[in-house]
Every structure is written in C-alpha cells, then in structure tokens.
C-alpha cells in the first residue's frame, strides 16, 4: 500500500516562507546596525523557528530557496559579529596595555 505524503497548502508555505525570510532579514539588519543584543535574541528565535520547520520534512524541503537566502543573511551577520569582536578585542588590548603602563608609572613614582 503506498504511503501518501501530507500536502502542504500554499497558504502555509507562503506564511512560513514570509516568517523565515523576515527573521533572516531582521537578523542581518540588526547586525548591520550593530544591535548585538537584538542579534543574539533574533538568532535564537531563528534557530527555534528552523527547528520547528525542520520537523515538517516536506515543508522544510520546499522552503529550500528561502533557507538558502536566510543562510546567506546569517553568514553576513556572523561576519559582522566577528568584525565587531575583532575591534573590541583590539580596544581591550589597547586598554590593557595602557593600564599596565599606568601601573608601572605608579610603581616607579612610589619608589621615588
């Protein structure tokens, strides 16, 4: 006996596609704007939403074009996060070096 696949309504497909693309675009825009707390929260929501979608294999498969677009936006957001991290690490190193210099100066002054 053949197994019938559950059909996916076009309304469900369009709704889920719109939601997926909306979350992906929101993530990318927040990263561009440097809204790092919002990026973290949206990334969590996107991961949860993708897990929910993946539970419906036929729907997940049909959303491939949207998933590819969201994957690209996610990659761009991740690059922006990494760039921001590099800037902050450099700033931290400069501050740490400055603090070490001040500590050395204070020690030298206490010897005098």
N, C-alpha and C positions, 0 to 999 in steps of 0.2 A: 504494500500500500504506500503510495507516495506521500511524503510529508509536505504539507503546504506551508509556505513561508508567510509570516504575518505581513500584511501590506502596510505601507506607510502612507498616510494621507498627505496630500500636497500641503495642506494647511499645517500639519505637524512639522513637515520638513521645512517649510518656509519660516515657521516660528522658531524652531531650533537653530536654523541657519542664521537667522537675524540675531538671536541671542548670542550665539557663538562668535559671530563676527563683531557684535557690539562689545563683548568682553575683550576680545583681542585688540580691537581698535582703541578701546579705553586704556588698556594696559600700555600700549605703545604711546599714546598721547600723554599719559601721566609720566612716563619715563622721559619723554621729550621735555616736559615741563619741570622735571626734577622733583616731582611729588613722590618721594621714596616711600613714605608710609602708605600712601594710596596704592602705589605699585605693588607693595607686599600684599595688601588686602585683596586687590584685584587678581593678582596671580593665584592666591589661594582659592578665590571664587572660581576662577577659570579652571583650575585643576579639579575642583569638586564637580563642576559642570561637565567637564570632559569625562570624568569617571561615571557620571550618571548617563551620559550619552553612550559611552562605550558598552554599557550593559545591554543596550539595544543594538545588537550587531548589524542588522540591516540598515537601520538609521545611520549608525556610525559610518558604515561603508559609503552610503550615499552622500554623506557630508564631506567626503574627501577633498573636493576643491576648496571648501570653506576652511577645513582643517589645515590645508597647505598654506592658505593666506594667513591664518592665525599663527601658524608655526613661524612664518616669516616675521610677523609683527613681534612675536615673542622673542625671536632671535635679535631683532633690533633693540628691543627693550633691554635684553640681557647685555648687549654690547654697551648700551648707555649706562647701565648699572656698573659694569666693570670699569668703564672710563671714570665714572664718579668715584668709585672705590680707589682707583689709582691716584686721582687728585687728592683725595682725603688722606691716603697713606703718605703721600709726599708732604702734605701740610703737617701731618703728625710728626714725621721725621724731622722737619724743619723746626717745629716747636720743641721737640725733644732735644735737639742739638742746642737750641737757644737756651733751654732750661739748664742743660749741662754746663754751658758756658757761664751762665749766671751763678750756678752753684760753685764753680771753680773760682770765679771772681770773689764771691762771698768768702770762700775759704782763704783765699790769698789776702783779703782785707782783714780777716780775723788774725792772721799771723803777724800783721804789721803793728 
